[in-house]
Amino acid sequence: MLRPPRPAITDTAPEADAVRFERYRRMAPADKVLRVVELTQGAGLLALAGLRARHPGADEPELLLRLAVLRLGAELVERAYGACSRSRA
């Protein structure tokens, strides 16, 4: 059986990883997609919290623009949003 690569540093026992990956293997595709969506949303909320802490005076549109820069890179955000991104990010 193909095993996922182990990170160099982990606090998870190999046996626990084996159980986790077996559960993932048995999940229905729709459940896997839902899990990915939930994890992505959680990561976005954590990133926004970090941006709020680093930029306490920023309004919501600015925070979302900064999040876009984190996710997509400044060059793509500049191409998509133009001057708006230069003045806020």
Secondary structure as the mmCIF struct_conf table of DSSP 4:
data_model
#
loop_
_struct_conf.conf_type_id
_struct_conf.id
_struct_conf.beg_label_comp_id
_struct_conf.beg_label_asym_id
_struct_conf.beg_label_seq_id
_struct_conf.end_label_comp_id
_struct_conf.end_label_asym_id
_struct_conf.end_label_seq_id
HELX_LH_PP_P HELX_LH_PP_P1 PRO A 4 PRO A 7
BEND BEND1 ALA A 8 ILE A 9
BEND BEND2 ASP A 11 THR A 12
HELX_RH_AL_P HELX_RH_AL_P1 PRO A 14 ARG A 26
BEND BEND3 MET A 27 MET A 27
HELX_RH_AL_P HELX_RH_AL_P2 PRO A 29 ARG A 54
TURN_TY1_P TURN_TY1_P1 PRO A 56 GLY A 57
HELX_RH_AL_P HELX_RH_AL_P3 GLU A 60 LEU A 72
HELX_RH_AL_P HELX_RH_AL_P4 ALA A 74 TYR A 81
TURN_TY1_P TURN_TY1_P2 GLY A 82 GLY A 82
HELX_RH_AL_P HELX_RH_AL_P5 ALA A 83 ARG A 88
#
